[in-house]
Amino acid sequence: MEPQWMQGISSTTVCNWFYFFFVVNLLVTLVAVGKIIYISVKARMLGSPMGILQLITVIAIMSISVTNSLFFYLMCDRGLTPGGARLSAASPDTSQGNSQANYVYRPSNY
């Protein structure tokens, strides 16, 4: 299913790629928020509704970007970790005394 030329790329390299983009997104976010605050203070816009709206918008968009890239890295890392946390459907929680299985989140023990 995977092309021949991609089989030589290790899984760790792919995960490090996602981590690299997480760090880059985080740095860009910090610079962008700092820049918006600096420009708003210099132009005396931070007290105005438009300046605050601009700051909130930048923070929201960049937070989504950073969270998304961190999520991709965590998915990759946990997918490669043999003892990574997974939803264990094979071990239902019946300790409540009811006959229905309540599936709970438990780290796998390999």
C-alpha positions as CSV (number, residue, x, y, z in Angstrom):
1,M,0.0,0.0,0.0
2,E,2.9,2.3,0.8
3,P,5.2,3.4,-2.1
4,Q,8.5,1.7,-2.2
5,W,10.5,4.9,-1.8
6,M,8.7,5.7,1.5
7,Q,9.4,2.4,3.1
8,G,13.0,3.5,3.9
9,I,11.7,6.4,6.1
10,S,11.6,5.3,9.7
11,S,8.5,5.9,11.8
12,T,10.5,7.9,14.4
13,T,11.5,10.3,11.6
14,V,7.8,10.8,10.7
15,C,7.0,11.5,14.4
16,N,9.9,13.9,14.7
17,W,8.5,15.7,11.6
18,F,5.2,16.3,13.4
19,Y,7.1,17.5,16.6
20,F,9.2,19.9,14.5
21,F,6.0,21.5,13.1
22,F,4.5,21.7,16.6
23,V,7.6,23.7,17.8
24,V,7.5,25.9,14.7
25,N,3.8,26.6,15.2
26,L,4.4,27.4,18.8
27,L,7.2,29.9,17.9
28,V,5.1,31.5,15.2
29,T,2.2,31.9,17.6
30,L,4.4,33.5,20.3
31,V,5.8,35.9,17.7
32,A,2.4,36.8,16.2
33,V,0.8,37.4,19.6
34,G,3.8,39.5,20.7
35,K,3.7,41.5,17.4
36,I,-0.1,42.1,17.7
37,I,0.4,43.3,21.3
38,Y,3.3,45.5,20.4
39,I,1.6,47.1,17.4
40,S,-1.6,47.6,19.4
41,V,0.2,49.3,22.3
42,K,2.2,51.5,19.9
43,A,-1.0,52.5,18.0
44,R,-3.0,52.8,21.2
45,M,-5.5,50.2,19.9
46,L,-5.4,47.7,22.7
47,G,-8.0,49.6,24.6
48,S,-10.3,49.8,21.6
49,P,-12.8,47.0,20.8
50,M,-11.2,46.4,17.4
51,G,-7.7,45.9,18.9
52,I,-9.0,43.5,21.5
53,L,-11.0,41.6,18.8
54,Q,-7.9,41.4,16.7
55,L,-5.8,40.0,19.6
56,I,-8.5,37.4,20.5
57,T,-8.8,36.3,16.9
58,V,-5.1,35.8,16.5
59,I,-4.8,33.9,19.8
60,A,-7.8,31.7,18.9
61,I,-6.5,30.8,15.4
62,M,-2.9,30.2,16.5
63,S,-4.1,28.1,19.5
64,I,-6.0,25.8,17.1
65,S,-2.9,25.5,14.9
66,V,-0.6,24.6,17.8
67,T,-3.1,22.2,19.3
68,N,-3.6,20.5,16.0
69,S,0.1,20.0,15.4
70,L,0.6,18.7,18.9
71,F,-2.3,16.3,18.4
72,F,-0.7,14.9,15.2
73,Y,2.6,14.4,17.1
74,L,0.8,12.6,20.0
75,M,-1.1,10.4,17.6
76,C,2.0,9.4,15.9
77,D,4.0,8.8,19.1
78,R,1.3,6.8,20.8
79,G,0.7,4.8,17.7
80,L,4.3,3.7,17.7
81,T,4.6,3.1,21.5
82,P,3.9,-0.5,22.3
83,G,2.6,0.3,25.8
84,G,0.8,3.5,24.7
85,A,-2.5,4.4,26.1
86,R,-5.4,2.9,24.2
87,L,-9.1,2.2,24.7
88,S,-9.2,-1.4,25.8
89,A,-12.4,-2.9,24.4
90,A,-11.2,-6.4,25.5
91,S,-11.4,-5.5,29.2
92,P,-14.9,-4.2,30.1
93,D,-15.5,-2.8,33.5
94,T,-18.2,-4.9,35.2
95,S,-17.3,-3.9,38.8
96,Q,-20.5,-2.0,39.1
97,G,-22.4,-5.2,39.4
98,N,-24.5,-4.7,36.3
99,S,-24.4,-7.1,33.4
100,Q,-23.7,-4.5,30.8
101,A,-20.1,-3.8,30.1
102,N,-18.9,-0.2,30.6
103,Y,-15.8,0.3,28.5
104,V,-13.3,2.5,30.3
105,Y,-10.0,4.0,29.4
106,R,-7.1,1.9,30.6
107,P,-3.5,2.0,29.6
108,S,-2.4,-1.2,27.9
109,N,0.1,-3.4,29.7
110,Y,2.3,-5.2,27.2
